[in-house]
Amino acid sequence: MVYIAHKNHTLEQHLLGVADKAKGFAAKLSLDEQGELIGLLHDLGKYSAQFQTYIQSAIGLIDEDKDDYVDAQDLKGKVDHSTAGAQLIWNELSRQGKFGLIVGQLLSLCIASHHSGLIDCISPGVAAPSIDKFTKRMGTREERSHFEEVQAKMDASIIARFHELIISPKLIDRIKSLILQIVQYDSGNELITRFKIGLLVRFLFSCLIDADRIDTADAEKPRAARQRQHGNYIEWTILIEKLEKKLAEFSDAEPIDKIRRNIAYHCRDAAQRDKGIFTLSVPTGGGKTLASLRFALHHTQQHKMERIIYIIPYTSIIDQNADVVRKILEPEGELRGSVVLEHHSNLTPEQQGSREKVLAENWDAPVIYTTMVQLLETLFGGGTRGARRMHQLANSVLVFDEIQTLPVNTVHMFCNAINFLVEHCSSTVVLCTATQPLLNSVDSSKGVLKFTKDSEIMRDVKQLFDDLERVKVFNQRKPGGWKVEEIAELALREVSESGSCLAIVNTKKSAQALFSLLRQTQGMRVFHLSTNMCPAHRKKILAEIRGLLEEKSPVLCVSTQLIEAGVDVDFGAVIRYTAGLDSIAQAAGRCNRNKRREVGHIHIVNPADENLDMLMDIRVGKEVTERLLDDQKSGAENFDGGMIAPQAMKRYFEYYFFARKDEMDYPVSREIGGRDDSLLNMLSTNQQAVADYAREYNSAPNIYLRQSFMTAAKAFKVIDAPTRGIIVPYDDEGKKLIGELCGAFEVEKQFNLLRRAQQFTVNVFPHQLEKLQKEKVLHEIQDGVDILYLADVRYYNEDFGLSLSPEGMMEVLCG
């Protein structure tokens, strides 16, 4: 009998194909045999008669009038085909001593979880006592797992390769070596060790998920397979030549150009150093984008690494930096679209159907631009979509732009994950910012970044900041605060004196209020920017602003903090609503950026009417900044170099991190995680759940990995209020794109359109999504493909972007 995995795909072909791909991915950590084995057995349960009847009914090989026909739609997801392979590995390896138990659990966990996301080993124990869910899963009875049945039906090639792999000494020895290495690196700190071993599980899980999704997609749509990169990238030397040629074209017309050239030189020089963690501490306007790219390209070539991944903050727009790099590395011609990939929106839902899985990005490109949200989802999120990408982080250069925006509750998990990638996955990490946070100075018992004396790329950071000083900060706070009318007057006065002014506020509501007041002004253009606008919309506005600034025409812009993270604009003055000192320093980077004026003015104002109750990061940062401003005003502090110089920033982060030290292990409440706990604990030793289990059963659970992986991942998603991307009909191009998506039934065509669609996507929070769905203005691009677009143009405003209420004339797209 020929057993079937999917339409036009035999089970033997699929198992061998996934095994080969997972082997290649896992080889990055010399875990090729482990990757191959889990790929080979991941769908072993599909040999069962129950699954074969289901799949043959689903694809029409069994007629509806035959006795053995079943309702495939009703059975979808209900036939267990992932447990049998996990049981086979567990049964074989758990008998081979202590490390056989560990390796057996690690590998079988990946297989058992490959449709759901990593399962809990020990349940957290809330309404009921903690349960050893892993052992329970391995004990699944024959009538559900079909364990005995499928072993008798395995194809000869699968049996032969399984027997070769299962007796290989490297199967246990390589993971044993890795675990002992992890223990040694962290001096036996049990919490950090267990956390990193959990990341090792996630790495192998990632290899399996990506291999499974790619093999399935390539078999279903062979033409789409030809479009996939599969790591066949252009040589790094060619990309380096393109960048070096561009850098050579820059003139030294302005004094600041020489400083930028010197920064780029240091980055080129540092690229020859060994892999590790680096900091690039450069003031805003110092040319970090191309300087860090120079480091990354040369470092990648020097150490034969696989890709460069740029990680940009939550509130940033990444298309500007990506566009700059794309124009250099992808000039018109054969390289167009083959080097730089932007991935910064969640168009596909987590609970994906087969078609959405095909359409998901897996970071298979030489240079990736993504967001901190996507990176954290890859490391800690639930399900399979984000986890699929984790193996792409190995043997790669990760450049974190504006690292100070890292969510404070992820600090320890982030530090441990970065150390794992550098120490055990051969990766290099660069932390870029003008305001370097103290990630090497937090609680070491929970995890800190391991800097060395050679971590900083720049030799004299203080001198560099002195050389690039080009603004003066004015503490304009006053009792009772500033009314919005007074702030508008200050903005207009600065336009009159400085030629242009940027006002940066803390909330979208504040931005709309100030913009609505200023837009009436005659004789100048007034603009508004927020994340309610899609990237294409923001890009158009920024292009207009830059044009007016170059012409020295009077211009005024009101923006949320999205403009602070690396957006290249050069205003004569900036008004900043009081916030964290790091935000104020970033705001200053949008003022007198090219040092064309003697000095630029930064006004710190405290608005009278502003509600930050739901914005803890901004609120705590504001409180710490006010303390520093008060200390400076009273003479208690005299920050050498001013309020945004390194000394002041160091003190700011000392105060800020001390104020929030109890949040850094990602605490979860009883309402969310079932008990008062932390994700750091749940993803490591899981002490509370283990203690609960021991009380119930009078002994500790007899398994090595005890993490509540799934519960922790769900808590991570809930706390961060995950956003969902929706495609909006901005401009004629956005409307046309939606029309093309609605009519594109070939997956490979959809794939290319969705890459374009990221420029026309707005990420919405759950309450916004629910409101728009109640309004019945969100439609699927096609029935059964859960990718959403905004069907009514009245809900997208030219001034403010996405709106939750309609304006103007009705125009419905795609029907």
N, C-alpha and C positions, 0 to 999 in steps of 0.2 A: 504494500500500500504506500502511496505517496502522501505524506502528511503535509498539511498546508499551514502556513503562518499567517499570510495575508493574501489578498487577491494577487495572482501572478507571482507568488513568492512561496517556494516550498519551505517547510520548517528547517530542513537540513541546510538549505542555502542561507536562511536567516541566521541560524545559530552560528554557522561558520563565518558568515560575514560580520556579525556583531563581535564575535570572538577576535577576529583579525583587527578590527578597528579599535576595540577596547585595549587590545595588546599594544597597539601603536601609541595610544594616548597615555597608557599607564607606564610605558617605557621611560617617560620623563623622570620618574622616580625609581627606575630599574625594577618596576613591578609588572613587567610585561607578562610573565606567566600568570600572575594573580588576575590581571585584567583579562587575559584570554580565557581563563577558567570561568569567571563570572559571566562573561559574554557567551560562552559555550553553553552554559546551563540555565541562563536567565529565564527562558521560555520553555523549560523542559516539560512543564505541565500541559503544553499544547499538544503533546502526543496522546492525551487522553481521548477516549471515544466521545466524552461529553463535549470537549472543546471542538473536536473535529466536526461533530454534528452541528454545533453552533456556527462555526465559521463557514461551513459549506452551505448552510441555510442562508447565511448572511450574504454570500456572494453569488447565490443562485445555482449552486451545483446540486442542491437537493430541491426538487420541485415542491411547491406548496401542497400538492395533493398526495405526496408520499407519506407513508406512515412515520418515517423517522424525521420529518421536517419539524423544526422548532421555530418559535417566534424569536428571532435573533435580537430584535430591538428590546424585547422584554428581558432577555438574558444578558444584555450588554453589561460588562463589568461584574457579572455575578459568577462567572466560571473561574475558579481559582487556577491560574496557570503559573504563578510565581513562587508558590511554596515548595513544590517538589524539588526544584533545583537547589533551593536553599537547604532543604532537608538532606539531600544527597551529600553536599559538601560538609554539613554539620556532622552527619553520621560518620563520615570518613575521617575528618580531621580531629574531632573532639576526643577521639581515642588515642591521640598521639601526644600525650603529655600536656604540660602547662601551656606551652606556646601553641600547641596544636589546638587547644581549646580557644585561645585568643584569636588565632588566625581563622579558625573555623567560624567563630562568631562574626568576625569582621567581614569575611567574604559572603557568608550566607545572609547577613544583614542587608548587604547591598542588593542581593537578588530579591529577597522578600519585600524590599521597599521600592522596587523600581517602577511601580505605578502610582504609589501613594505619596512618595517622599519618605525620608528616613523615619522609621517607626520608633516608638518608645521602646527602650530595652526594659526599663522599670517605669511603670506608670507613676505619675506624681502622687497618687493617693489623695483624693479629695473627698468625694461623696462616699467612696469605698476605700478600703485599705489598698496600699500599693501592691501591684501585681508584677510578677516577672513575665512580661509580655513576650519577651524573646523566646524563652523556654516554652511558653504556651504555644507560640506560633510553630516552633520546631516539632511540637507534639501533635500538630493537626492530624486528624484521623484520615484514613485512607479514602473514605467516601467523598471527602472534600479535596484533598491534595492529590489523589491518584498516584501516590508515590510508587507503590509496587507496580501498578499498571504501566506507567510510562517507562520505567526501567526496562521492561520487557519489549518495548516497542521502539526504543532509540535506534536511529540509523547507525549502521556499522561505523561510519566515519566519526560520528560523535562519540560513540563508546570507546573507540580506539584512542582518540585524542584525550578523552577524559582520563583514561587509565595512565597515559603517559604523564599528564600534568599532575595528577593527584599523588604520584609517588616521587615527584621531583623534590629533592632536598631544598631547592631554592624557594619553594612555595611557602615554607615556614621560616626558613633562615633569613630571607631578605626582610620580612616584616619584623622578625625578632630583632634584627640588626637596627632597623629604623626606630623601633620602640626604645631600645637601649640607648640609642643616640639621643632621642628626645629626653629621656630621663637624665642623661649626662648633661645636656645643655641647660637644663633647668634645676640642676643640683637637687634632684629628688623632690621638688615641690609638687606634691600630689595633684593639687588643683590644676596647675598649669599643664602638667604632664598629661592628665586625663583629657583636658580640653584639646590639646594638640593631637592626641590620638583620635579624638572625635573628628578633627579636621582631616586626619589621614583616611578615616572611613569615608568622609564626604568627598575627598579627592577620588577615591576608587569608584564611589557611587556616581560621580560626575562622568568618569570615563565610560561607565556602562550606559548611563542615560543618553549621552551624546552619541555613542556608537549605535545604540538601539534606534534612536530617532533618525539618524542619518541613513542607516541601512534600510529602514522601512521607507523613508521618503525616496531614496534613490531607486528602490525597486518599483515603487508605485509610479514614479515619474522620472524615467531615465533622462529626459532632457534637462530636468532640474538638476540632476546629478552632475551634468557637465558644467553647470554654472557655479558649483561649489568649489571653494579653493582647495580644501583638504591639505592645507599647509604648503602648497606649491606657490611660494611667493617669489617676487622679484628679488634679486640679490641686493643686500644691504649696501654694497659699494655703489650701485647705481643711484640709490636714494641719497647716499651721502654726497655724491658728486653734484646732485641737483641742489641740495641745501648749501653746500660750500660755494657753489656758483652764485646763488642768490645772496649769501652773506657778503661775498666779495663785491657785489654791486652797490651795497650801501655806502653812502658818503659819510664824511665826518663834518658835515656842514654846521651842525649844531654842537655845542659843548657836550650835551648829553649823549650824542652818538658815540663819542670816544669811550664814555663810561660803559655803554651797552656793549660795545665791541670787546672791551676788557672782560666783562662778565661772560660773554660767549667764549672768549679765549680760555678762561678758567674752566668752563664746562667741557670744552674740548680736551683740555689737559687732564681733568679728573676722570674722564671716561676710561682712561687706561688703568685705573685702580681696580682692585679685586671687587667682585660682587659684594653687595652689602646694603646697608641703610645709609642714605645720604640726605643731607639738608641743603637746600638752596635758598639762603636767606637774602633776598634782594628786595629793595624798596619797590613799590608799585611804579610802573613806568620804566623799569630797568630792562625790559626786553626778555622776560622769563620764558615766553612762549617759544621763541626760536632758540634761545640759549639752552633750555632744557631738552628741546628736540635734538640739538647738536650733541649733547651728552648722551641721550638715549640711543641715537643712531650709531655713534661711534662705539659706545659700550656694548650694544647688541652685536655689532660686527666683531669686536675684540673678543667677546666670550661666546660667540656662536649661539646667540639666543634666538627665541622664536618670534616674539612680537613686542610691540610697545603699546601699553594701555594708559591713556590719559584719563584720570578720574577727576571730574569737576564737581563743585558743590551742589547741594540740593537746589539752591535758589538761583543758580547761575543759568546763563544761556551758553551753550557750548558751540553753537554754529560758527561764532566769530573765529575762535581759535582753530576749529576744524577747517574752516574756509581758508584761513591763512596758510595752513599746512598743506591743504589739498592743492592750492594753486602752485605750490612749490614742487610737491612730490607727484602730482597728477596733472601735468600740463596737458593741453589738448592733444589727443593722439591715443596710442595703444594702451597707456596706463590709466586712462580715464575710468574711474569707478573701481579700480582694482587694488588700491593701496589703503585709502582712508575710509573707515566705516564709523558712522555716528550711530550710537544706540543709547537713546535717552528717554524713551517713553514706553509705557506699558499698554500697547495696543491690544495684546492678547490676554485673556483672563487666565488666572492660575489653573482653574479646572478646565484644561484644554481638551478639545476633541482631537481626533487624529489630524485633521486639516490644520488646526491652529498650531499643533506641535511642529508640523512641517514648516510653518511660516515663522516660527520663533527664531530669533537671532542666536547664534552660538559663538559669536566673536571669532569667526574664522577669517581673519584679515591681518595684514602686517601692522597697521596702526589703527587702534581703536580709540574713539572718544566716547566716553560714557559718563554716567553720573555716580555720585557717592551712593545714592539710593540703590542703583543697580549693583554696585560692588558689594554693598552690605547684604543685599538679597542673595547674591551669589554665595557669600560666605555663611550666612545664617538663616536665610529665609526658608519657608516651608515649600512643600510640593516638589516639583521636578524642574520647573522652568528656569529658575535662577541657578539652582545647583548644577544644572547641565554644563554651565560655563566654567566651573571652578578649575578644571584641569588646564584651561587656557591661561591661568595665572602663573603656572609653573614655567620656569626657565624664560621668564619675560621681564621686561623693565616696566614697572608701575610708577607712573608719575602722578602724584597727588597735587593738584593745583588748589591753592588756598586751603591747606590742610587744617587751618584753625577752625574751619566750619564743621569739623567732625562732630556729630551729635555726642554730647557729653556722656550720655548713658551707654554708649558703645565703646568708651575709651579702653577699658581693660580687654574686652573681647577683640577689639581692633588690634591693640598692641600684640596680643598673643598670636593672632592670625598672621600679622605681618612678620613677626619673628619666625613663625612656622614656614611661611613662604620663602623667606630668605635663608633660613638655616637648613631646611630639608627639601625645598623645591627648586633650589638654584636660581631664585629670582633676585632682582635688585629693585629697591624702592627709593624714590626721590620725593622728599617732602618740600614742596615749593610754597613760599609765602613771604610776605614782608613782615608778618606777625607770627613768628614761630611759636606754637604752643609748647608747653613743657611735658611732652609725652614720655620723656625719659626720667621724669621726676615725680610721677604719681606713685601710688602704693605698689611697691615691687612684689609684695606677696601675692598680688592679684594679676600682675603682669605690667611691665613697662617696655617701651621700645629700647632696644639695646644699641645705643650709639657707641661709636669709638672716637678716638681723638682725631681721626681722619674723616669723620662723617660730614663736616661742613665743607662744601665745595669752594666757597669764597674764603680767601685768606684773612681779610680784615673787614669784618662786617660793619664795625662801628665807623670806620673811615668811609666805607661805601655809602652808608646812610648820611654821613655828613656831606659827602660830595653831591648826593642827590637831593639834598634838602631844597625844597622850592615852594613851600607853603607856610603860612602862619595860622595857628589854631587860636580862635577867639572863643573863650568860655562865655557865652551870651545867656546862660540860664538866669532866670529871675523868679522871685516869689510869685506864686500863682500861675506861672507859666505864660506862654505866648498864645494869643488867640490866632486863629487861622488867618484873619485879616491882617494882623501885624506881620506874620511870616510872609504873606504875599507882598506886603509893602517892602520888606527887607529884600526879597528876591528881585523885585523891580528896581530897587535902588542899586543892587549889585550889577544888574544888567546894564544900567546906566553908567556905572563906574568901571566895570570890568569887561563889559561887552557881552557876557553870557553868564548864566547861572544854572546850576543843577541843584534841585532840592530832593533829598533822599529821606523817605519816611519809613515808618516801621510796619504799617498795615495798608492793605489795599483800600480800605475805607478812607484813611487819611489822605492817600494819594488822590483818590477821586474828588474828595472835598477841596483840596488845595488846587488841583487842576481845574475844577469847575469854576473856581473863583478867578483864576488867572487867564483862562482861555478867552475871556472877554477883552483882554488887553489889545489895544490897537498898536500897529507898527512893529510887531514882532511875532515870530512863530512860537507857539507854546505846545509842547509835546507831553505825552503820558506813556509810561512803560510799566507793565506788570506781567506776572506769569499767567494771567487770564488771556494773554495774547499768545498766539502760536508763534513759533520761531520765525517763520517767513514774515509775519506781521512786524515783529520786533526788529528783524533785520532791515526791513524797508524803512522803518522809522529811524533807526540808528544811521542808516546811509544818508537820510535827509539831514539829520542833525550834524553829522560830520561835514557834509557839504556846506552847510551854513557856517559852521565854525571855521572852516578853511577860508570862506569868503569874508570872515569877520563880520557877518551879519548878526544883529541882536537875536539871541535865541535863549529860550527858557525851557527846561525839562523837569517834570516831576516824575519820580520813579520810586518803586519799592527797592529793597536792598539787592535785587537781582543784578543791578548795574555795577555793584561793588566788586564782583568776582571776575576780574580780568577783562572787563569791557573797555576797549580802547577808545576813549573819548577825552577831550581836553578842554574843559570849561575854565572860564576866568575865575569863578568863585563857586563854592559849594556850601549849601545849608544842610546840616545833618541833624535830624531829630535825635535826641540823646539815646545812645545804645551802647553796646560793648565797645571798649576802646579799640579792639581789633576791627570792628566795623567802621569806626571813625577813621582809622588809619587807611582802610581800603577806600573809603569815600574820598579821602585826601588824594588818593591816586588818580582820581578823575579830574583833578584840578591842577592847572599849570603843568600838565603831564610831560610836555616836551621842553619845559623850562624856557619858554619864549617870553615870559614876563619876569620882572624882578622878584615878585612874590605873589602867590595866590592866597585868597582868603577862605578859611574854613570856619564857618559859624556853627557852634553847637547850641541848639535851642531846645528848650523843654516845652512841648506843646501843652496847652491847658486841658485839652479834651482829647485824651488818648487812652484806650483800654488795652492793656497788655496782659490781662488776667490769663488768657489762653496761650500766651506766647512766653513760656518760662525762660527759654534761652535768652530772648531779648530783654526780658524784665530783669533777670539776675545780672546780665551783662551791664545793663543800664545802672543798676544799683552799685555795682563795683566801680564803674567809671565815675559816678557821682562822688564816691568816696575819694578817689584819686584826685579829681578836680578840686574837691574841697581841701584836700591835703596840700595841693599845690598853691591854692589861693591863700591859705593860712600860713604858708611858709614851712609847714611840717615836712614837706617833700620838695626837693629841687631836682627834678629829673634832668640829668645832663643830656642835652639834645632836644628837650621839649617833650610834649605830651604823647607824641607818636613815635618817639625814638625807641631803640631796643631796650634801654633800661626801664622806661615806663611800661613797655609792653611786658617785660619779664615780671614786674611787680603786679601788673593787671592779672596775668595768668596765675600767679601764686595765690592771689586773693580769690580769683574766680574758681579755680580748681579746689581750693580749700573749702569754699562755700558749698561746693557740689560734690565733694569726695564720696559721699554716701550714695550718689546716683550712678557712679561710674561702672558698676558691675551689672547694670541693666536690671534694676529691681522690678519685680512684677507683683501685683497685688493679688489678694485672694480672689477678687472678682474676675481677674483675667487669667491667672495661672492656677487657680484652685487653692493656692496657699500663698502666704507672704514668703517670697523666695527671690532668687535672681537668676537671670539667664546664664550668667557665668557659672553658677553652681549647677544648674540643671544640665548644662552641656559639658560638665566635667565630672566631679565626684558624685553629684546629685545626693548630697549627704542627707537631706531631710527625707527624701523618698526612700532611701536605703534604710534609714533609722525607722521609718514607719513600717517598712517591710519586716525588719528584724523584730519589731515589737509584735507584729501579727503572727509571724511564723517561728519565732525564737531562734532564728539563725539569719545570717546575711545571705543575700541571693548568690547562687553559685555560678555567676557569670562575670566576666571581666569588664565588659562595657556595660555601664549602668545608666547611661544618659537617657533623659526623657526628650529625645530629639524632636519628635513631632509636636509635643505639647509646647516646648520652648519655641519652636518655629512659628507656631500659631500665635503665641503670645507676642513674639517679635512683630508679626504682621499687625496684630490688633493695636498695639501701643503706637506704632508709627502711622496709623491711619493710612493704609496703602492707597495710593492713587491709581486711577484707571485712565488710560489715554483714550480720548475720543477725537476723531478727525473732524475738523471744522471747515466750513465753506468760505474760507477767507480768499477774497479776490477771485478772479476768473480761473486762475490756475488751481486753486483749492476745489472749486466747484467741478472743474473738469476732471480732476483726480478722483473725486468721489464717484463721478459717473463712470470712469474707467474701472474703478474697483468693483462697483455694482455689476459690471458686465464682464468681469474677468473670471472665467471659470477654470482656467489652467493655473495650477498651483505656482508654477515657475513665474508666470506673469504677475500673479498676486504678490509673490515674493519681492519682485522688483518694485512694484507699485507701493508696497508697504514701506520699503526703504525711503522712497520719496515722501511718503505720507508723514514721516516723522517731522518734517518741516511744517506740517499743517495740523499738528496735534497739540491739544491742551490736556494736561493732566488734572483730573478732578478728584476731590475727596468723596468718600461714600455718601455724605449727606447731599452733596451737589448732584452726584449721579442719580440718587433716588428722586430728587426734585425734577430733574430733566426727564427721567423715565415716567414720572407721573404726568408730566406735560405731554408725553407721547411724541417727543421730538428727537429721540434717539432710535436709530434703526440699525439692524445688522447689515453689513455690506451685501450679504446674501443669506438666505435662510439656512440656518445650521452652522454658519461661520460667525462666531461670537466676537466679531470686531465691529466696533460701533462708530457711527458717524452722526453728526448733527444735521438733521434733515430740513430744518427750518432756519433760513438765513436771518430771521428776525431776532434770533437768540445769539447773534454774533455782532458786536458793536465796533464800529471803526475806531472809536476813541478808547474804549475800555476792554475790548475783546469779548470773551464769552460772558453771556448774561444769563441769569436765571429767569428773566422775564422778557417777553417779546417787545420789539420796537420796530416801527416802520411797516413796510408792505410785506405781505406774506409771499414767500417763494419756497415751494417744497421741492427737494431734490430727490431723484431716483424713484419717486413714488413711495 
